[in-house]
């Protein structure tokens, strides 16, 4: 594989990251157009999934004839709400197509090659190992009735999750990267206990990202959520769902008046309860979900094997008597912290742990 192919595809994946978690049922795709060894255009899938990356890159007044196009996923070939991307590739005179993943949508999978070769356009699949898991959530969408669920947790060096006199365990740079991680999901699940304690906003406090903050699902079965939280002062376009067993009490009525949507759930105790909740969220269009809760709720999801990846932000410091856990940390301590993400967090570390048997 020529080195340039890899570099251009890596650039395409960086573009695909921009709207990851914001493209509904469609994959977030990145696209780079190259002519005479120079990038002349680029694009990525729009918010809510349309237009597609190829259209955004090629729908410009540029001479694309005899160009090469690098796409993170094979171009679509079916007519849905928009025409197939192979049409605009043919129309613009693209000479070669390079892509990293075959689509799993039955309407498109493995069909682009036949169509493009028939039109004398060369096409080649190139594997990029650094991005082998990039479309795990999209592939899960097509093979499972459940959404793709990851979890995020901050811990001290001695595996404590609560700092007694402060809500911050990790440093500012680690927290910023936590905000960036949030931006790659379409909703966050938290609990009323966690939000009440920290008065959390659970948004993406990074310039350019907070406009597309993920929606929020609050687990509040016993109706304990406080009313005077910062969270409800400015909802903007963000949707908030309250999962509760009380849909007509004073709290529920108050939150309904704040444009919070109420979902009644009698209990959340066993795996079937959790499965039903996740299936319901998927039906509402949530495909990539990030769990940010305390250790107790996270332990339940781990026990029921409903987490795909666990992101552990670990401080370089022990908390000792300055910290505590409200429940057992055995589940997270058993993970071998060897899958360290290569990122500078000023001494703190980030581990991405793929959970088995999900």
Residue pairs with C-beta under 8 A, 6 or more apart in sequence:
1 126
4 37
5 70
5 98
5 126
6 126
6 128
8 32
8 34
8 39
8 68
8 70
8 98
9 32
9 70
9 72
9 98
9 100
9 126
9 128
10 128
10 130
10 131
11 30
11 32
11 39
11 42
11 70
12 29
12 30
12 31
12 32
12 42
12 70
12 71
12 72
12 100
13 30
13 72
13 100
13 128
13 131
13 134
14 30
15 30
15 31
15 32
15 42
15 43
15 44
15 53
16 28
16 29
16 30
16 44
16 45
16 53
16 72
16 134
17 28
17 30
17 184
18 28
18 30
18 44
19 28
19 44
19 45
19 46
19 47
20 28
20 184
20 288
21 28
21 183
21 184
21 185
21 186
21 214
21 288
22 28
22 47
22 48
22 186
22 212
23 45
23 46
23 47
23 48
23 49
24 48
24 49
24 186
24 285
24 287
25 49
25 141
25 285
25 287
26 45
26 49
26 50
26 52
27 45
27 72
27 73
27 103
27 135
27 138
28 44
28 45
28 138
29 44
29 45
29 52
29 53
29 54
29 71
29 72
29 73
30 42
30 43
30 44
30 45
30 53
30 71
30 72
31 42
31 43
31 44
31 53
31 54
31 56
31 57
31 69
31 70
31 71
31 72
32 39
32 41
32 42
32 57
32 69
32 70
33 39
33 40
33 41
33 42
33 57
33 58
33 64
33 67
33 68
33 69
33 70
33 94
34 40
34 67
34 68
34 69
34 70
35 64
35 66
35 67
35 68
40 62
40 64
40 67
41 57
41 58
41 60
41 62
41 64
42 57
43 53
43 54
43 55
43 56
43 57
43 58
44 53
44 56
45 51
45 52
45 53
45 56
46 52
46 56
47 212
50 81
50 82
51 59
51 82
52 75
52 76
52 82
52 85
53 71
53 72
53 85
54 69
54 71
54 75
54 85
54 88
54 89
55 82
55 85
55 88
57 69
58 64
58 69
58 88
58 89
58 92
58 94
59 88
64 92
64 93
64 94
65 92
65 93
66 93
66 95
67 92
67 93
67 94
67 95
68 94
68 95
68 96
68 97
68 98
69 89
69 94
69 96
69 97
69 98
70 98
70 99
71 97
71 98
71 99
71 100
72 99
72 100
72 101
72 131
72 134
73 99
73 100
73 101
73 102
73 103
73 135
74 99
74 101
74 102
74 103
74 108
74 109
74 110
74 112
74 113
74 125
75 84
75 85
75 86
75 89
75 97
75 99
75 112
76 84
76 85
76 86
76 103
76 105
76 107
76 108
76 112
77 84
77 85
77 86
77 107
77 108
77 111
77 112
77 115
78 84
78 105
78 107
78 108
80 107
84 108
86 112
86 115
86 116
89 97
89 116
89 121
90 116
90 119
90 121
94 121
95 121
95 122
96 121
96 122
96 123
96 124
97 112
97 116
97 121
97 122
97 123
97 124
98 123
98 124
98 125
98 126
99 112
99 123
99 124
99 125
99 126
100 125
100 126
100 127
100 128
100 131
101 134
101 135
102 109
102 110
102 125
103 109
104 138
104 139
104 142
104 143
105 142
112 123
113 123
116 122
116 123
117 123
133 354
136 148
136 308
137 147
137 148
137 287
137 288
137 308
138 287
140 146
140 147
140 148
140 287
140 308
141 147
141 148
141 287
145 279
145 282
146 275
146 278
146 279
146 282
146 306
147 278
147 281
147 282
147 286
147 287
147 288
147 289
148 287
148 288
148 289
148 308
149 189
149 278
149 289
149 290
149 291
149 301
149 306
149 307
149 308
150 185
150 288
150 289
150 290
150 291
150 307
150 308
150 309
150 310
150 311
151 290
151 291
151 292
151 293
151 298
151 301
151 307
151 309
151 310
151 311
152 178
152 181
152 182
152 290
152 291
152 292
152 310
152 311
152 313
153 161
153 292
153 295
153 298
153 310
153 311
153 312
153 313
153 332
154 161
154 169
154 170
154 174
154 178
154 312
154 313
154 314
154 315
155 161
155 169
155 312
155 313
155 314
155 315
155 329
155 332
156 163
156 169
156 314
156 315
156 317
156 318
156 319
156 323
157 314
157 315
157 316
157 317
157 318
157 319
158 318
158 319
158 320
158 323
159 325
159 329
159 332
159 333
160 169
160 319
160 323
160 324
160 325
160 329
161 169
161 294
161 295
161 323
161 325
161 329
162 294
162 323
162 324
162 325
162 326
163 169
163 319
163 322
163 323
164 322
164 323
164 324
165 322
167 197
167 198
168 175
169 313
169 315
169 319
169 323
170 178
170 313
170 314
170 315
170 345
170 348
171 315
171 345
171 346
171 347
171 348
173 344
173 345
173 346
173 348
174 313
174 315
174 345
174 346
174 348
174 350
176 205
176 206
177 313
177 343
177 345
177 350
178 313
179 203
179 204
179 205
179 206
179 209
180 204
180 206
180 209
181 290
181 311
182 188
182 202
182 203
182 204
182 213
182 214
182 290
182 292
183 204
183 206
183 209
183 212
183 213
183 214
184 288
184 290
185 214
185 288
185 289
185 290
186 214
186 215
186 285
186 286
186 287
186 288
186 289
187 214
187 215
187 216
187 217
187 281
187 286
187 288
187 289
187 290
188 202
188 214
188 215
188 216
188 217
188 289
188 290
188 291
188 292
189 217
189 219
189 289
189 290
189 291
189 292
189 293
190 200
190 202
190 216
190 217
190 218
190 219
190 291
190 292
190 293
191 218
191 219
191 220
191 293
191 294
191 297
192 218
192 219
192 220
192 224
192 225
192 226
193 224
193 294
194 200
194 292
194 293
194 294
194 297
195 202
195 218
195 225
195 226
195 229
195 231
196 224
196 225
196 226
196 229
199 229
199 230
199 231
200 231
200 292
201 230
201 231
202 216
202 231
202 292
203 210
203 213
203 238
204 210
204 212
204 213
204 214
213 236
213 238
214 238
214 290
215 238
215 239
215 240
215 241
215 286
216 231
216 238
216 239
216 240
216 241
217 240
217 241
217 243
217 281
217 286
217 289
218 225
218 240
218 241
218 242
218 243
219 243
219 268
219 293
219 297
220 242
220 243
220 244
221 243
221 244
221 245
221 265
221 267
221 268
222 244
222 245
222 246
223 244
223 245
223 246
223 249
223 251
223 252
225 242
225 251
225 255
227 251
227 254
227 255
231 240
232 240
232 255
232 258
232 260
235 258
235 259
239 261
240 259
240 260
240 261
241 260
241 261
241 262
241 263
242 252
242 255
242 260
242 261
242 262
242 263
243 263
243 265
243 268
243 277
244 251
244 252
244 262
244 263
244 264
244 265
245 264
245 265
245 266
245 267
246 252
246 264
247 262
247 264
252 262
255 262
256 262
263 280
265 273
265 276
265 277
267 273
268 274
268 277
270 304
271 304
271 306
274 300
274 301
274 304
274 306
275 304
275 306
278 289
278 306
281 289
291 297
291 298
291 301
291 307
294 326
294 327
295 325
295 326
295 327
295 328
295 329
295 332
296 326
296 327
298 307
298 331
298 332
299 327
299 328
299 331
301 307
302 310
302 331
302 355
303 331
305 355
305 357
305 358
306 358
307 355
307 358
308 354
308 355
308 358
309 352
309 353
309 354
309 355
310 332
310 335
310 351
310 352
310 353
310 355
311 350
311 351
311 352
311 353
312 332
312 335
312 337
312 350
312 351
312 353
313 345
313 348
313 349
313 350
314 337
314 348
314 349
314 350
314 351
315 348
316 347
316 348
316 349
335 351
335 353
337 349
337 351
337 353
338 351
339 351
339 352
339 353
339 354
340 349
340 350
340 351
341 350
341 351
341 352
343 350
